[in-house]
Amino acid sequence: MIAMIKSLAGMDKNDRRKPQTGKMTIKTDQSRHEVDVYTAGSTAGELMRCFDRQQEAT
């Protein structure tokens, strides 16, 4: 799942150690969401955070 999201966000899906930042757009019938994606390696594997920029502004 993380590899698919990283690919959609324009990130290197094979690099799990260094922090990465990417952006993607999710479109539905009624709305469009700009999502910021952040990843970082950890001792447990890989961490991912996704933020909807529209919800941050409100």
C-alpha positions as CSV (number, residue, x, y, z in Angstrom):
1,M,0.0,0.0,0.0
2,I,2.8,2.4,0.9
3,A,4.6,1.7,-2.4
4,M,1.5,2.5,-4.4
5,I,0.9,5.8,-2.6
6,K,4.6,6.7,-3.0
7,S,4.4,6.0,-6.7
8,L,1.2,8.1,-7.1
9,A,2.9,11.0,-5.2
10,G,6.0,10.9,-7.5
11,M,8.4,9.5,-4.9
12,D,11.0,6.7,-5.1
13,K,9.1,3.6,-3.9
14,N,12.3,1.6,-3.5
15,D,14.0,4.0,-1.1
16,R,12.7,3.3,2.4
17,R,15.5,4.8,4.5
18,K,15.7,8.5,3.7
19,P,12.8,11.0,4.3
20,Q,10.8,11.9,1.2
21,T,8.1,14.4,0.3
22,G,5.6,14.2,-2.5
23,K,2.2,15.5,-3.6
24,M,-0.8,14.0,-5.4
25,T,-4.4,14.9,-6.3
26,I,-7.4,12.8,-5.5
27,K,-10.5,13.5,-7.6
28,T,-14.0,12.4,-6.8
29,D,-17.3,13.3,-8.4
30,Q,-17.9,16.2,-6.0
31,S,-14.4,17.3,-4.9
32,R,-10.7,17.5,-5.6
33,H,-8.1,17.0,-2.8
34,E,-4.5,18.1,-2.9
35,V,-2.6,15.7,-0.6
36,D,0.9,16.1,0.8
37,V,2.7,12.8,1.4
38,Y,5.6,12.4,3.8
39,T,7.6,9.2,4.4
40,A,10.5,8.3,6.7
41,G,12.3,5.1,7.6
42,S,12.0,3.7,11.1
43,T,13.1,0.7,13.1
44,A,9.7,-0.8,12.5
45,G,9.8,-0.3,8.7
46,E,8.5,2.8,7.1
47,L,6.2,5.6,8.3
48,M,3.9,7.6,6.1
49,R,1.8,10.7,6.8
50,C,-0.7,12.1,4.4
51,F,-2.2,15.6,4.8
52,D,-5.2,17.1,2.9
53,R,-4.2,20.7,2.3
54,Q,-7.8,21.9,2.1
55,Q,-8.6,20.7,5.6
56,E,-5.4,22.3,7.0
57,A,-6.6,25.7,5.7
58,T,-9.9,25.5,7.6
